Amino acid sequence: MEVGISTSNLNTIHARLDNQPVTPSLHAFCQLTPVPSHATEQILAMDKIQLLRLDNQCHNALSMWLSRRTRAGAVDELERPSLAVPSISRVTPRSRVNTTEAFERDGSASVVTRVPTPTQVAHIFPYSLASRKEDFTSRKLDFYKVFSLFYGPTDADQLQTFIFGDPTNPRTSINRLENLITLRIEEHNYFGDGKFVLEPEWATVTPTAYTVVFHKLPGCSHNDRQANIPINEVPVPYTEEEDERLGDMYFTNRWTREEIVSGMGLTLTTNDPETRPLPDPKLLALHAALSRVVRMAGRAGVQELGSCDDGEDEEWVQTQTAETGAQGIPMVDTTNQHPPAIATNTQVSLPLNPPTTPPHSRSHPKHKPVLDLLSRLKGAVFPKAKVHTSSGRARPGKQGGRGL
């Protein structure tokens, strides 16, 4: 299976589009995806209108992949093993059990930096593409259509079976342990935006442990244009040093203080593969493949508002030091509110009777220190003088020493 559509075929498609540029999303899919031969034939058979429709579907597909629900948020030799793997994890209505078990399975710390707090149990395959209680929107359909075209209908069917499970079950299997991984908050954001990936080393995969390779993913030079591009344009990738978007992404191992760089191997382990299975390596491989498409397209994640009553939204986990001094206690949010803030040992106290004076007024308490300082400076520069009256008695007069 070839990776991407050949240059000659892209030139043909470009001519069929009357040399009209396309979105970076379709361009990246055509450049990086391991396209089956029958998919290339389908794309070559499309007319201009169909190609423009596919262009819009690719844009929507990446938008859905990058969307993160919030309560108020070159693949040259990619192996694509079957995704049809039976799940042995428990799926509870709100996934509270699985969230805690994933957190404990990963050592109550980020699998990347081994830092224990603040952490989140994140989805590998995004929850936004698996909710059943909302209408299956056209953008969600666009994702599976595009995935089926570029990866083949067999893998698309297996992916949907893996995520949705029993079609008669009103709930999805998105919260199974194989789709959960523990990351720090900033790592979760970078992981969701595709700025780094964890690619499995297939030779090391066992039920109890396997190695993933950490890779930062720089973008391409055409990302700076922020405009549509010809579908046959040859992309020029940045190096990690050239991509400014990766400049603030710096990770170190908590124990060794060693910087985590591209190509470094990290080990995922579990002490009980029966009840706490590891993250599915095939889902991590899928995340890595689509993240490369995202980075070439220059796309970034968007926090989208989601309903608060779906009951299967992503669980947020952090560790907090209890008053008794115990550490590492998992705290799982079970409310229908915003994700909890980072735990601290300080409390913010509010005044019982807050001032009613408008903040812009000079009499507002916040201006008092400044006014006092100005008063002292005024007295030092312009001392009050004594003025003599006709009776010879002295009385305070105006500043500046001038009398009557």
SVG drawing of the C-alpha trace seen along z (x, -y; Angstrom):
<svg xmlns="http://www.w3.org/2000/svg" viewBox="-31 -95 50 106">
<polyline fill="none" stroke="black" stroke-width="0.4" points="0.0,0.0 1.5,-3.3 1.7,-6.2 -0.1,-9.2 -1.2,-9.9 1.5,-10.0 2.7,-13.3 1.4,-12.5 -2.1,-11.7 -2.1,-14.8 -1.2,-16.8 -4.2,-15.2 -6.5,-16.1 -5.1,-19.7 -5.9,-20.1 -9.4,-18.7 -9.9,-21.4 -9.0,-24.0 -5.9,-24.8 -8.0,-25.9 -6.3,-25.6 -7.7,-23.3 -7.8,-23.4 -4.6,-22.2 -6.7,-19.4 -7.3,-17.7 -3.7,-18.4 -2.4,-16.7 -4.6,-13.7 -3.5,-13.2 0.2,-13.6 0.4,-11.4 -2.3,-8.9 -1.6,-5.3 -4.1,-5.4 -5.5,-2.1 -5.3,-1.7 -9.1,-1.6 -9.3,-4.9 -6.9,-6.5 -9.1,-5.3 -12.2,-6.7 -10.6,-10.2 -9.3,-10.2 -12.8,-9.4 -14.3,-12.5 -15.3,-15.6 -14.6,-19.1 -17.8,-19.3 -17.1,-16.0 -13.5,-17.0 -14.7,-20.2 -17.2,-18.3 -14.4,-15.9 -12.3,-19.0 -15.0,-20.2 -15.4,-16.8 -11.6,-16.6 -11.8,-20.0 -14.7,-18.9 -13.1,-15.5 -10.0,-17.2 -12.2,-19.7 -14.1,-16.8 -10.8,-15.0 -9.4,-18.1 -12.6,-19.2 -12.4,-18.8 -15.7,-18.8 -15.7,-21.1 -18.3,-21.8 -19.2,-25.3 -12.9,-23.0 5.6,-11.6 4.0,-8.3 6.3,-6.2 6.1,-2.8 3.0,-3.0 1.7,0.4 -2.1,0.5 -3.0,3.7 -6.6,4.6 -8.6,2.6 -11.0,5.5 -9.9,6.3 -12.3,7.5 -12.4,5.3 -11.9,6.9 -12.4,3.6 -15.5,2.7 -17.6,-0.1 -19.7,-1.9 -22.4,-4.5 -20.2,-7.5 -16.8,-5.8 -15.8,-6.7 -14.4,-3.2 -12.4,-3.1 -11.0,-6.6 -9.7,-5.7 -8.3,-2.4 -6.6,-4.0 -5.0,-6.5 -3.8,-3.8 -2.7,-1.5 -0.4,-4.4 1.2,-4.7 -0.9,-7.7 1.2,-9.9 1.8,-11.0 3.0,-8.3 5.3,-10.8 7.0,-12.7 6.0,-10.6 4.8,-13.8 1.8,-12.9 -0.2,-16.2 -2.0,-17.9 -3.0,-15.1 -5.9,-14.1 -7.1,-10.8 -7.4,-11.6 -9.1,-9.8 -6.8,-8.6 -9.7,-8.5 -11.7,-11.7 -15.0,-11.6 -16.4,-14.1 -16.6,-11.4 -18.3,-8.8 -21.2,-10.4 -24.5,-8.6 -26.8,-10.7 -26.4,-13.6 -27.5,-13.5 -24.8,-12.1 -24.0,-15.3 -22.8,-15.7 -19.3,-16.6 -19.1,-13.3 -20.3,-11.5 -17.6,-13.4 -14.9,-12.0 -15.9,-8.4 -16.4,-8.9 -13.0,-10.4 -11.5,-7.7 -13.2,-5.0 -11.9,-6.5 -8.3,-7.0 -7.8,-4.0 -10.3,-1.6 -13.8,-0.5 -12.6,2.6 -10.5,0.5 -13.3,-2.1 -15.9,0.6 -13.5,2.2 -12.8,-1.2 -16.5,-1.9 -17.0,1.5 -14.2,0.9 -15.5,-2.5 -19.3,-1.9 -19.3,1.8 -22.8,3.3 -25.1,1.2 -28.1,2.0 -26.3,0.5 -27.3,-3.1 -23.8,-3.9 -20.6,-3.8 -17.3,-2.1 -15.3,-5.2 -14.4,-5.1 -12.9,-1.7 -9.4,-1.5 -7.8,-0.7 -8.8,-4.2 -7.6,-6.0 -4.1,-7.4 -2.9,-9.6 -1.2,-12.9 -0.4,-16.2 -2.8,-19.0 -0.4,-20.7 0.7,-17.3 -3.0,-16.5 -3.4,-19.8 -0.3,-19.1 -1.3,-15.5 -4.8,-16.6 -3.3,-19.1 -1.0,-16.4 2.2,-18.2 3.6,-15.0 2.7,-11.3 3.5,-8.0 4.1,-5.5 4.2,-1.8 7.1,0.4 5.2,3.5 8.0,5.9 7.7,5.0 3.9,5.3 2.9,7.8 -0.3,7.8 1.7,6.4 4.1,3.9 5.2,2.3 7.4,-0.6 6.1,-3.7 8.5,-6.2 8.0,-9.8 8.0,-12.1 7.5,-15.9 5.7,-16.7 6.8,-20.0 4.6,-21.6 5.4,-22.7 6.4,-26.0 3.1,-26.5 1.3,-26.7 2.4,-30.3 0.4,-31.3 -2.8,-30.3 -4.5,-29.9 -5.6,-27.3 -2.8,-25.7 -2.5,-23.7 -3.2,-20.0 0.0,-19.1 2.3,-21.4 5.3,-19.6 5.3,-20.3 8.5,-21.6 8.5,-20.3 10.1,-22.3 12.6,-21.0 11.7,-21.0 14.0,-24.0 12.3,-25.9 8.7,-25.4 7.9,-28.1 4.8,-26.3 6.9,-23.7 9.1,-26.2 7.2,-26.0 6.9,-22.2 9.6,-21.1 9.3,-17.9 11.6,-16.3 11.4,-13.0 10.5,-13.5 13.0,-11.0 16.0,-11.3 15.6,-15.1 16.4,-14.1 14.8,-16.0 12.3,-13.9 13.3,-14.3 12.1,-12.8 13.1,-9.2 13.1,-8.4 11.4,-5.2 8.8,-5.2 7.4,-2.1 3.7,-1.5 3.1,1.2 0.2,2.7 0.2,5.1 -3.1,6.7 -3.8,7.0 -7.1,8.7 -8.8,5.9 -6.5,3.0 -5.4,3.5 -2.9,1.1 -3.8,-1.6 -4.5,0.1 -1.3,-0.3 -3.5,-0.4 -5.3,-3.5 -2.0,-5.2 -0.9,-4.3 -4.1,-5.8 -3.6,-9.0 0.0,-9.3 -1.1,-8.9 -3.9,-11.5 -1.7,-13.8 0.8,-14.0 -2.0,-15.0 -3.1,-17.6 0.4,-19.1 1.0,-19.2 -2.4,-20.9 -1.4,-23.4 -4.6,-22.8 -5.0,-23.3 -7.5,-22.0 -10.6,-24.1 -12.4,-23.9 -16.1,-23.4 -18.9,-23.6 -20.8,-20.4 -23.9,-19.5 -23.5,-18.8 -26.0,-16.0 -24.5,-13.3 -23.2,-11.4 -20.1,-10.1 -17.9,-13.1 -14.2,-12.9 -13.3,-12.3 -10.8,-14.6 -8.4,-13.3 -5.8,-15.0 -3.8,-14.2 -4.0,-16.3 -2.2,-16.4 -4.8,-15.6 -4.8,-17.4 -3.4,-14.3 -0.3,-14.4 -1.2,-11.5 -0.2,-12.0 -1.3,-10.5 -5.0,-10.3 -6.9,-10.2 -9.6,-12.8 -12.2,-12.1 -14.6,-14.8 -18.2,-13.4 -20.1,-16.6 -21.7,-18.1 -19.6,-21.2 -16.3,-22.5 -13.2,-20.3 -11.7,-21.1 -8.9,-23.6 -5.3,-22.6 -5.3,-21.6 -3.4,-23.9 -3.0,-24.3 -4.1,-27.9 -7.6,-29.3 -8.9,-32.6 -11.0,-34.5 -13.5,-37.1 -14.6,-40.1 -17.9,-39.8 -18.9,-43.3 -17.3,-44.2 -17.0,-47.9 -19.9,-49.4 -17.9,-52.4 -17.4,-52.2 -13.9,-51.0 -13.2,-54.1 -14.0,-56.5 -11.1,-58.2 -12.6,-57.2 -12.5,-53.5 -10.2,-51.6 -7.9,-50.4 -6.8,-54.0 -6.0,-54.9 -2.3,-53.8 -1.7,-55.9 -3.5,-59.0 -1.6,-58.7 1.7,-58.6 0.7,-61.7 -0.3,-63.5 3.1,-62.9 4.9,-63.9 2.9,-67.1 3.6,-68.0 7.4,-67.4 7.6,-69.6 5.1,-72.3 5.4,-72.8 2.8,-74.9 4.0,-78.5 3.0,-80.7 1.4,-84.1 1.7,-87.1 -1.4,-89.2 -1.6,-92.9 -2.0,-91.9 1.4,-90.1 -0.1,-86.7 0.9,-84.0 -1.7,-81.7 -1.4,-79.0 -1.6,-80.3 -1.6,-79.0 1.2,-76.9 4.1,-78.6 4.8,-81.2 2.6,-84.0 0.5,-85.9 -2.7,-88.0"/>
</svg>
